[in-house]
Amino acid sequence: MNDRILSLLGLCRRAGKIVIGADPVIESMREGKAFVVLTASDFSKNSKKNILKAIDEYGTKAYTVNRTKDEISHALGRLCGVLSITDKGFSDKIQELILKETEQEE
């Protein structure tokens, strides 16, 4: 795997610093544990409504990564369309990588 974002997500998972799934992610935001929320590029619009509502309500940073559910799921070893990162260091690094990737695309 030569994708730094997916590699870092895999590392977060092994460290136990990721929450996976719509309801658990919303709960992590409610509890103030989520530093950032990431959604797959092909995450269902219907499911995304509830996530976006919670993001607005709790003021959590969120990004849609340019990766499919299959790519993210492969990196994490578990089916995943939405996740939250519950560690500040991992959160800062993943945001840095996402912003760097976005700048390169422009």
Steps between C-alpha positions, in 0.01 A plus 500: 500500500662824385219731604604706803143583604387137490821388674444751779137390535619141536744608770221690680285187493776284645553763771128493584453869419225464237124471536327336203136522391238776489343455844829444688653803323205719601536370857873584499415856392231525770754390763759749370747225411506552121769738375416448132242307297584346163254369243572293191443659161221251428334516844120492471339845482213380717735384777709813460204721597509382862879533514490856359230597749716373789809673358314830498355440846831405666736714289727213402737538204408273210641402162393281214814314399563415138482128580217251455344292775680196358841671517444620857354164605803318359737727697303453823411134462134582561215638289507878541337801333532746788742521789618734771850534637520529878866597535624857452838400351351261245228754424749780433714281272205367299368853449846612386515217245147570374570873459832428324323261262225757432761767417674265255171431319436871440 
